[in-house]
Amino acid sequence: MITMTPQAKEKIDQYFADKDVQTIRVFLSQGGCSGPFLGLALDDAKDADETFVVDGYTFAVDKELLEQAKPIAIDMGPMGFSISSSLVFERSGCGCSSCGTGGCSC
């Protein structure tokens, strides 16, 4: 249900090179003006989670979120981690810095 590209694994390897390895949570952030997105955070697995071991790392995802989002793919892009899934998010069409005002009234 979760896959990870070699580029994402390399970045996670680098992060944990001098740290204790922890569970990585895939979570749904409601976002700000750019709308919701899937993110990653360090967190312990909870009773309501499904866990997966991928390339030696444990990932936790809320079971309800997993049912809606599967399959989940973790990649590494120029701006950081990119998490794709079957979720479709409604976008407002404007970003946080529309015309420098932070609004959508351009």
Secondary structure, DSSP 8 states (H G I E B T S, - for coil): -EEE-HHHHHHHHHHHTTS----EEEEEE--STT--EEEEEE----TTEEEEEETTEEEEEEHHHHHHH-SEEEEEETTEEEEE-S------S--TTGGGTTSS--
